[in-house]
């Protein structure tokens, strides 16, 4: 008799478990926190997944110049177990349709990388928006990024793997993202034979399990020492009008970069300085041999070149360089130039100096 009762209990347990996810046809996903199978309906069930923040990653595309201080970090994959209890044998998938941050005051959100390592995230698409659809143009690298995950066949269980990343916007100061931080939501819609099914969605909330502490990288040129170039003694007639690139007065500057982290990334280098009075592509000069002092020489300037391209002071373009494992190098060319009105009277004899600064930013 005892054996019979135990056997009946086991049969009842199996029947109850089956009813938990098969009351109505549909796609059901397991909420690990509650142990319940939630049917994907217009009520849009939510579930939380905890993710660990890993190392920094460097997307190949999807970041524009306005967002060059944005950073991206890997997150551990999140797993969602789902069951297909539909009544047909159609092909069912989950498609990522929306990513959302808490609000537009939040400095971070989930992000996703395409197969070509292009990134899609909220701030890239619209810096005043709280959400984005990675399927839309402009969400990443100027084109759609589509994420689809296969659901199991009819009357089967399967596991969906979600591989998000973390986007942090406009990193200019040291920051901490503590453990337990709610990063945002990712919403999936059910596809049936490639067609989005209305009112069949799943929202996954992402919460961190560890602290992320980071600082902006700092890169220095030639160990932070000033770069001094001696042009020697120059006759006024030797100084060209316009471009000085092909004159006999050019000098080269070897630049060696060292960053305080082992970053591997493209970098934009910009020339910052005071333009001359007669040209927007030349840095102003001053009298004397003490850098940054003396009277302005109105008809004499210094031009900087990367290869054959002149680097206008304070231009947003600058030039691109590559930092690999925290180091890099370049060579620049400089040359004096004068205005068309320059002569022996308005070009004073004696020492002159010019100063400029190189600024590194991530593109």
NUGUNU-369466 format. One record per residue (C-alpha): residue number from 1; residue in three letters; x, y, z. Coordinates in steps of 0.2 Angstrom, whole numbers, padded with zeros to 4 digits, always signed. Layout:
! NUGUNU-369466
<NUM,"ala",<X,Y,Z>>
...
! end
This chain:
! NUGUNU-369466
<1,"unk",<+0000,+0000,+0000>>
<2,"unk",<+0014,+0012,+0004>>
<3,"unk",<+0022,+0008,-0013>>
<4,"unk",<+0006,+0012,-0022>>
<5,"unk",<+0004,+0028,-0013>>
<6,"unk",<+0021,+0034,-0018>>
<7,"unk",<+0019,+0029,-0036>>
<8,"unk",<+0002,+0039,-0037>>
<9,"unk",<+0011,+0054,-0029>>
<10,"unk",<+0025,+0053,-0043>>
<11,"unk",<+0012,+0053,-0057>>
<12,"unk",<+0002,+0068,-0049>>
<13,"unk",<+0018,+0078,-0048>>
<14,"unk",<+0022,+0075,-0067>>
<15,"unk",<+0005,+0080,-0072>>
<16,"unk",<+0006,+0096,-0061>>
<17,"unk",<+0023,+0101,-0069>>
<18,"unk",<+0016,+0098,-0086>>
<19,"unk",<+0001,+0110,-0083>>
<20,"unk",<+0013,+0124,-0077>>
<21,"unk",<+0019,+0128,-0094>>
<22,"unk",<+0005,+0120,-0105>>
<23,"unk",<-0011,+0128,-0100>>
<24,"unk",<-0012,+0138,-0116>>
<25,"unk",<-0002,+0136,-0132>>
<26,"unk",<+0013,+0148,-0133>>
<27,"unk",<+0031,+0152,-0129>>
<28,"unk",<+0036,+0150,-0111>>
<29,"unk",<+0052,+0156,-0103>>
<30,"unk",<+0058,+0151,-0085>>
<31,"unk",<+0061,+0165,-0072>>
<32,"unk",<+0075,+0158,-0062>>
<33,"unk",<+0071,+0169,-0047>>
<34,"unk",<+0053,+0163,-0045>>
<35,"unk",<+0054,+0146,-0053>>
<36,"unk",<+0039,+0150,-0064>>
<37,"unk",<+0037,+0148,-0082>>
<38,"unk",<+0030,+0164,-0090>>
<39,"unk",<+0020,+0164,-0106>>
<40,"unk",<+0026,+0178,-0118>>
<41,"unk",<+0010,+0188,-0120>>
<42,"unk",<+0004,+0206,-0121>>
<43,"unk",<+0008,+0208,-0102>>
<44,"unk",<+0026,+0206,-0107>>
<45,"unk",<+0034,+0196,-0093>>
<46,"unk",<+0050,+0203,-0085>>
<47,"unk",<+0064,+0193,-0078>>
<48,"unk",<+0081,+0198,-0070>>
<49,"unk",<+0098,+0191,-0076>>
<50,"unk",<+0114,+0195,-0066>>
<51,"unk",<+0129,+0198,-0076>>
<52,"unk",<+0148,+0200,-0072>>
<53,"unk",<+0157,+0215,-0079>>
<54,"unk",<+0173,+0210,-0088>>
<55,"unk",<+0187,+0219,-0097>>
<56,"unk",<+0186,+0234,-0109>>
<57,"unk",<+0182,+0230,-0127>>
<58,"unk",<+0185,+0240,-0143>>
<59,"unk",<+0172,+0240,-0156>>
<60,"unk",<+0177,+0242,-0174>>
<61,"unk",<+0163,+0254,-0179>>
<62,"unk",<+0147,+0262,-0172>>
<63,"unk",<+0155,+0276,-0162>>
<64,"unk",<+0154,+0294,-0170>>
<65,"unk",<+0165,+0308,-0166>>
<66,"unk",<+0153,+0316,-0154>>
<67,"unk",<+0154,+0300,-0143>>
<68,"unk",<+0173,+0297,-0144>>
<69,"unk",<+0174,+0296,-0125>>
<70,"unk",<+0162,+0282,-0124>>
<71,"unk",<+0168,+0265,-0117>>
<72,"unk",<+0163,+0247,-0119>>
<73,"unk",<+0165,+0232,-0107>>
<74,"unk",<+0161,+0214,-0109>>
<75,"unk",<+0147,+0206,-0099>>
<76,"unk",<+0145,+0187,-0095>>
<77,"unk",<+0132,+0179,-0106>>
<78,"unk",<+0114,+0178,-0099>>
<79,"unk",<+0105,+0161,-0101>>
<80,"unk",<+0086,+0160,-0103>>
<81,"unk",<+0077,+0143,-0104>>
<82,"unk",<+0062,+0143,-0115>>
<83,"unk",<+0049,+0130,-0120>>
<84,"unk",<+0039,+0129,-0136>>
<85,"unk",<+0021,+0124,-0133>>
<86,"unk",<+0014,+0131,-0149>>
<87,"unk",<+0001,+0120,-0158>>
<88,"unk",<+0010,+0121,-0175>>
<89,"unk",<+0027,+0116,-0181>>
<90,"unk",<+0032,+0133,-0187>>
<91,"unk",<+0050,+0140,-0185>>
<92,"unk",<+0050,+0151,-0169>>
<93,"unk",<+0064,+0163,-0164>>
<94,"unk",<+0067,+0177,-0152>>
<95,"unk",<+0073,+0193,-0160>>
<96,"unk",<+0081,+0208,-0150>>
<97,"unk",<+0069,+0223,-0154>>
<98,"unk",<+0073,+0236,-0140>>
<99,"unk",<+0087,+0241,-0128>>
<100,"unk",<+0083,+0253,-0114>>
<101,"unk",<+0092,+0262,-0100>>
<102,"unk",<+0084,+0268,-0084>>
<103,"unk",<+0082,+0287,-0091>>
<104,"unk",<+0093,+0299,-0100>>
<105,"unk",<+0102,+0304,-0085>>
<106,"unk",<+0109,+0287,-0083>>
<107,"unk",<+0127,+0286,-0090>>
<108,"unk",<+0127,+0268,-0096>>
<109,"unk",<+0116,+0256,-0104>>
<110,"unk",<+0117,+0238,-0112>>
<111,"unk",<+0125,+0237,-0129>>
<112,"unk",<+0127,+0224,-0142>>
<113,"unk",<+0141,+0220,-0154>>
<114,"unk",<+0137,+0213,-0172>>
<115,"unk",<+0147,+0199,-0180>>
<116,"unk",<+0159,+0212,-0187>>
<117,"unk",<+0162,+0220,-0170>>
<118,"unk",<+0151,+0235,-0174>>
<119,"unk",<+0142,+0242,-0158>>
<120,"unk",<+0124,+0247,-0156>>
<121,"unk",<+0119,+0257,-0140>>
<122,"unk",<+0107,+0270,-0135>>
<123,"unk",<+0119,+0285,-0135>>
<124,"unk",<+0126,+0282,-0153>>
<125,"unk",<+0108,+0283,-0160>>
<126,"unk",<+0101,+0297,-0150>>
<127,"unk",<+0109,+0305,-0135>>
<128,"unk",<+0092,+0311,-0128>>
<129,"unk",<+0084,+0294,-0130>>
<130,"unk",<+0081,+0281,-0117>>
<131,"unk",<+0079,+0267,-0130>>
<132,"unk",<+0085,+0261,-0147>>
<133,"unk",<+0080,+0247,-0159>>
<134,"unk",<+0096,+0239,-0166>>
<135,"unk",<+0087,+0234,-0182>>
<136,"unk",<+0085,+0252,-0187>>
<137,"unk",<+0098,+0261,-0198>>
<138,"unk",<+0110,+0271,-0187>>
<139,"unk",<+0109,+0260,-0172>>
<140,"unk",<+0127,+0255,-0175>>
<141,"unk",<+0140,+0258,-0189>>
<142,"unk",<+0127,+0266,-0200>>
<143,"unk",<+0116,+0251,-0203>>
<144,"unk",<+0105,+0238,-0195>>
<145,"unk",<+0111,+0225,-0183>>
<146,"unk",<+0100,+0210,-0181>>
<147,"unk",<+0101,+0198,-0167>>
<148,"unk",<+0090,+0182,-0168>>
<149,"unk",<+0090,+0167,-0157>>
<150,"unk",<+0083,+0150,-0161>>
<151,"unk",<+0069,+0144,-0150>>
<152,"unk",<+0067,+0125,-0148>>
<153,"unk",<+0055,+0115,-0159>>
<154,"unk",<+0037,+0111,-0154>>
<155,"unk",<+0035,+0103,-0137>>
<156,"unk",<+0054,+0105,-0133>>
<157,"unk",<+0064,+0114,-0121>>
<158,"unk",<+0079,+0125,-0126>>
<159,"unk",<+0091,+0138,-0119>>
<160,"unk",<+0093,+0155,-0127>>
<161,"unk",<+0110,+0163,-0125>>
<162,"unk",<+0111,+0182,-0123>>
<163,"unk",<+0127,+0191,-0126>>
<164,"unk",<+0126,+0209,-0121>>
<165,"unk",<+0140,+0222,-0117>>
<166,"unk",<+0140,+0237,-0106>>
<167,"unk",<+0141,+0255,-0114>>
<168,"unk",<+0147,+0269,-0103>>
<169,"unk",<+0145,+0287,-0110>>
<170,"unk",<+0157,+0301,-0111>>
<171,"unk",<+0171,+0295,-0099>>
<172,"unk",<+0181,+0310,-0093>>
<173,"unk",<+0183,+0306,-0075>>
<174,"unk",<+0186,+0291,-0064>>
<175,"unk",<+0170,+0282,-0060>>
<176,"unk",<+0163,+0267,-0051>>
<177,"unk",<+0149,+0256,-0057>>
<178,"unk",<+0145,+0246,-0041>>
<179,"unk",<+0139,+0228,-0039>>
<180,"unk",<+0120,+0228,-0040>>
<181,"unk",<+0118,+0241,-0053>>
<182,"unk",<+0103,+0240,-0064>>
<183,"unk",<+0110,+0243,-0082>>
<184,"unk",<+0094,+0243,-0091>>
<185,"unk",<+0082,+0231,-0101>>
<186,"unk",<+0083,+0221,-0117>>
<187,"unk",<+0067,+0217,-0125>>
<188,"unk",<+0064,+0202,-0137>>
<189,"unk",<+0050,+0198,-0148>>
<190,"unk",<+0044,+0181,-0155>>
<191,"unk",<+0046,+0178,-0173>>
<192,"unk",<+0035,+0165,-0182>>
<193,"unk",<+0043,+0160,-0199>>
<194,"unk",<+0052,+0177,-0199>>
<195,"unk",<+0037,+0187,-0195>>
<196,"unk",<+0036,+0197,-0178>>
<197,"unk",<+0021,+0191,-0168>>
<198,"unk",<+0012,+0205,-0159>>
<199,"unk",<+0010,+0205,-0140>>
<200,"unk",<+0023,+0191,-0138>>
<201,"unk",<+0038,+0199,-0130>>
<202,"unk",<+0050,+0195,-0116>>
<203,"unk",<+0060,+0209,-0106>>
<204,"unk",<+0076,+0204,-0097>>
<205,"unk",<+0083,+0216,-0084>>
<206,"unk",<+0102,+0216,-0082>>
<207,"unk",<+0110,+0219,-0065>>
<208,"unk",<+0129,+0218,-0061>>
<209,"unk",<+0137,+0206,-0049>>
<210,"unk",<+0153,+0215,-0047>>
<211,"unk",<+0161,+0233,-0046>>
<212,"unk",<+0168,+0241,-0061>>
<213,"unk",<+0181,+0254,-0057>>
<214,"unk",<+0189,+0263,-0071>>
<215,"unk",<+0199,+0278,-0076>>
<216,"unk",<+0202,+0287,-0092>>
<217,"unk",<+0218,+0282,-0101>>
<218,"unk",<+0232,+0295,-0101>>
<219,"unk",<+0245,+0295,-0115>>
<220,"unk",<+0261,+0306,-0115>>
<221,"unk",<+0272,+0310,-0129>>
<222,"unk",<+0291,+0308,-0127>>
<223,"unk",<+0289,+0305,-0108>>
<224,"unk",<+0280,+0321,-0106>>
<225,"unk",<+0296,+0331,-0110>>
<226,"unk",<+0294,+0347,-0122>>
<227,"unk",<+0299,+0344,-0140>>
<228,"unk",<+0312,+0357,-0145>>
<229,"unk",<+0316,+0360,-0163>>
<230,"unk",<+0330,+0371,-0168>>
<231,"unk",<+0328,+0379,-0185>>
<232,"unk",<+0345,+0388,-0185>>
<233,"unk",<+0348,+0404,-0193>>
<234,"unk",<+0336,+0409,-0207>>
<235,"unk",<+0336,+0423,-0220>>
<236,"unk",<+0320,+0431,-0223>>
<237,"unk",<+0321,+0427,-0242>>
<238,"unk",<+0322,+0409,-0238>>
<239,"unk",<+0305,+0408,-0229>>
<240,"unk",<+0291,+0403,-0241>>
<241,"unk",<+0274,+0411,-0244>>
<242,"unk",<+0260,+0398,-0242>>
<243,"unk",<+0265,+0380,-0239>>
<244,"unk",<+0283,+0377,-0232>>
<245,"unk",<+0282,+0358,-0235>>
<246,"unk",<+0294,+0358,-0250>>
<247,"unk",<+0306,+0372,-0243>>
<248,"unk",<+0324,+0368,-0237>>
<249,"unk",<+0319,+0374,-0220>>
<250,"unk",<+0308,+0358,-0215>>
<251,"unk",<+0313,+0349,-0199>>
<252,"unk",<+0306,+0332,-0193>>
<253,"unk",<+0300,+0328,-0176>>
<254,"unk",<+0299,+0310,-0170>>
<255,"unk",<+0285,+0306,-0158>>
<256,"unk",<+0284,+0292,-0146>>
<257,"unk",<+0268,+0288,-0137>>
<258,"unk",<+0266,+0279,-0120>>
<259,"unk",<+0249,+0276,-0112>>
<260,"unk",<+0246,+0271,-0094>>
<261,"unk",<+0236,+0256,-0099>>
<262,"unk",<+0239,+0242,-0112>>
<263,"unk",<+0226,+0250,-0123>>
<264,"unk",<+0225,+0244,-0141>>
<265,"unk",<+0215,+0257,-0151>>
<266,"unk",<+0215,+0270,-0165>>
<267,"unk",<+0218,+0287,-0158>>
<268,"unk",<+0215,+0304,-0165>>
<269,"unk",<+0229,+0317,-0162>>
<270,"unk",<+0225,+0335,-0163>>
<271,"unk",<+0236,+0350,-0164>>
<272,"unk",<+0231,+0364,-0151>>
<273,"unk",<+0239,+0381,-0152>>
<274,"unk",<+0236,+0399,-0157>>
<275,"unk",<+0234,+0402,-0176>>
<276,"unk",<+0244,+0415,-0184>>
<277,"unk",<+0237,+0432,-0189>>
<278,"unk",<+0238,+0428,-0208>>
<279,"unk",<+0235,+0410,-0209>>
<280,"unk",<+0223,+0397,-0201>>
<281,"unk",<+0235,+0383,-0204>>
<282,"unk",<+0250,+0390,-0196>>
<283,"unk",<+0254,+0392,-0177>>
<284,"unk",<+0259,+0410,-0172>>
<285,"unk",<+0277,+0415,-0168>>
<286,"unk",<+0283,+0426,-0154>>
<287,"unk",<+0299,+0436,-0152>>
<288,"unk",<+0313,+0429,-0140>>
<289,"unk",<+0319,+0412,-0136>>
<290,"unk",<+0308,+0408,-0121>>
<291,"unk",<+0293,+0397,-0126>>
<292,"unk",<+0276,+0406,-0126>>
<293,"unk",<+0283,+0423,-0122>>
<294,"unk",<+0287,+0439,-0132>>
<295,"unk",<+0278,+0449,-0144>>
<296,"unk",<+0268,+0441,-0158>>
<297,"unk",<+0276,+0441,-0175>>
<298,"unk",<+0261,+0445,-0186>>
<299,"unk",<+0269,+0439,-0203>>
<300,"unk",<+0278,+0423,-0198>>
<301,"unk",<+0271,+0406,-0193>>
<302,"unk",<+0275,+0388,-0191>>
<303,"unk",<+0266,+0374,-0200>>
<304,"unk",<+0265,+0356,-0195>>
<305,"unk",<+0263,+0342,-0207>>
<306,"unk",<+0258,+0323,-0205>>
<307,"unk",<+0265,+0316,-0221>>
<308,"unk",<+0259,+0329,-0234>>
<309,"unk",<+0244,+0335,-0224>>
<310,"unk",<+0245,+0351,-0215>>
<311,"unk",<+0238,+0351,-0197>>
<312,"unk",<+0228,+0366,-0194>>
<313,"unk",<+0229,+0372,-0176>>
<314,"unk",<+0213,+0368,-0166>>
<315,"unk",<+0205,+0358,-0180>>
<316,"unk",<+0194,+0343,-0175>>
<317,"unk",<+0202,+0332,-0188>>
<318,"unk",<+0220,+0331,-0183>>
<319,"unk",<+0227,+0314,-0189>>
<320,"unk",<+0224,+0296,-0184>>
<321,"unk",<+0237,+0285,-0176>>
<322,"unk",<+0237,+0268,-0169>>
<323,"unk",<+0241,+0263,-0151>>
<324,"unk",<+0245,+0245,-0148>>
<325,"unk",<+0248,+0238,-0131>>
<326,"unk",<+0249,+0256,-0124>>
<327,"unk",<+0263,+0262,-0136>>
<328,"unk",<+0264,+0270,-0153>>
<329,"unk",<+0274,+0282,-0163>>
<330,"unk",<+0273,+0295,-0178>>
<331,"unk",<+0284,+0308,-0187>>
<332,"unk",<+0279,+0326,-0190>>
<333,"unk",<+0287,+0339,-0201>>
<334,"unk",<+0287,+0357,-0197>>
<335,"unk",<+0292,+0372,-0207>>
<336,"unk",<+0292,+0391,-0206>>
<337,"unk",<+0280,+0401,-0217>>
<338,"unk",<+0277,+0420,-0220>>
<339,"unk",<+0263,+0430,-0226>>
<340,"unk",<+0263,+0438,-0243>>
<341,"unk",<+0265,+0455,-0235>>
<342,"unk",<+0281,+0450,-0225>>
<343,"unk",<+0297,+0460,-0228>>
<344,"unk",<+0313,+0464,-0219>>
<345,"unk",<+0305,+0478,-0209>>
<346,"unk",<+0290,+0468,-0202>>
<347,"unk",<+0300,+0452,-0199>>
<348,"unk",<+0311,+0457,-0185>>
<349,"unk",<+0328,+0449,-0184>>
<350,"unk",<+0333,+0439,-0169>>
<351,"unk",<+0326,+0424,-0160>>
<352,"unk",<+0308,+0418,-0162>>
<353,"unk",<+0298,+0404,-0154>>
<354,"unk",<+0282,+0395,-0157>>
<355,"unk",<+0272,+0383,-0145>>
<356,"unk",<+0258,+0370,-0148>>
<357,"unk",<+0251,+0355,-0139>>
<358,"unk",<+0246,+0338,-0145>>
<359,"unk",<+0230,+0331,-0138>>
<360,"unk",<+0225,+0312,-0139>>
<361,"unk",<+0207,+0307,-0140>>
<362,"unk",<+0198,+0290,-0144>>
<363,"unk",<+0189,+0292,-0161>>
! end
